[in-house]
Amino acid sequence: MGQQEDLNQEILNAQARIDQQNTLLGQKSIQLEEKQKQVYGQSQEIEDKLKLLETRNKMLQLSIERNIYKKKVIYTLLAIILALIIGMLMFYSFFNKVRAQL
């Protein structure tokens, strides 16, 4: 009978180790699932930040283009004003010469 009790004890010990291993495997599985969720959340955050970065980049590009357009308009107006001033000076000097000849 001693051998049978030893065998039963070994079976019970083996079953206890199997149960312990199953518990550990379950815990590891839960940890892996949590880490997968965390990684998925982080990848979603990265995608959102990339989209936000693209949007801000487009906004910056539009702002740069508007600034370039405004500079062109300002320089064009400045050139027109300078041309008018030069034209007025030429017109004034021409009439002074004409008046001096009369």
C-alpha positions in Angstrom: 0.0 0.0 0.0 2.9 2.3 0.5 3.7 2.5 -3.2 0.1 3.4 -4.1 0.1 6.2 -1.5 3.5 7.4 -2.9 2.0 7.3 -6.4 -1.1 9.1 -5.3 1.1 11.7 -3.6 3.2 12.2 -6.7 0.1 12.5 -8.8 -1.3 15.1 -6.4 2.0 17.0 -6.5 2.1 16.8 -10.3 -1.4 18.1 -10.4 -0.6 20.9 -8.0 2.4 21.9 -10.2 0.2 21.8 -13.3 -2.4 24.0 -11.6 0.3 26.4 -10.6 1.7 26.5 -14.1 -1.8 27.1 -15.5 -2.3 29.9 -13.1 1.1 31.4 -14.1 0.2 31.0 -17.8 -3.1 32.7 -17.2 -1.4 35.6 -15.4 1.1 36.0 -18.2 -1.7 35.9 -20.8 -3.5 38.7 -19.0 -0.3 40.7 -18.8 0.4 40.2 -22.5 -3.2 41.3 -23.4 -2.7 44.4 -21.2 0.6 45.2 -23.0 -1.0 44.7 -26.4 -3.8 47.1 -25.4 -1.1 49.6 -24.2 0.9 49.3 -27.4 -2.3 49.7 -29.5 -3.2 52.8 -27.5 0.3 54.2 -28.0 0.2 53.5 -31.8 -3.2 55.3 -32.0 -1.7 58.3 -30.1 1.2 58.3 -32.5 -1.1 58.3 -35.5 -3.2 61.1 -34.0 -0.1 63.1 -33.4 1.1 62.5 -36.9 -2.2 63.7 -38.3 -2.1 66.8 -36.1 1.5 67.4 -37.3 0.4 67.1 -40.9 -2.5 69.5 -40.3 -0.2 72.0 -38.6 2.4 71.6 -41.4 -0.3 72.4 -44.0 -1.4 75.4 -42.0 2.1 76.7 -41.8 2.6 76.2 -45.5 -0.6 78.2 -46.2 0.6 80.9 -43.9 3.9 81.1 -45.7 2.2 81.3 -49.0 -0.1 84.1 -47.8 2.9 86.0 -46.4 4.7 85.7 -49.8 1.6 87.0 -51.5 1.3 89.9 -49.1 4.9 90.8 -49.6 4.4 90.8 -53.4 1.4 93.1 -53.0 3.3 95.5 -50.7 6.3 95.6 -53.0 4.1 96.2 -56.0 2.3 99.1 -54.3 5.6 100.5 -53.2 6.9 100.3 -56.8 3.8 102.1 -58.0 4.1 104.8 -55.4 7.8 105.3 -56.3 6.9 105.4 -60.0 4.2 108.1 -59.4 6.7 110.2 -57.3 9.3 109.9 -60.0 6.7 110.7 -62.7 5.5 113.8 -60.7 9.1 115.0 -60.3 9.8 114.5 -64.0 6.5 116.3 -64.9 7.4 119.2 -62.5 10.9 119.5 -63.9 9.6 119.4 -67.5 7.1 122.2 -66.8 9.8 124.3 -65.0 12.0 124.0 -68.1 9.0 124.9 -70.4 8.1 127.9 -68.1 11.8 129.0 -68.1 11.9 129.1 -71.9 8.8 131.2 -72.2 
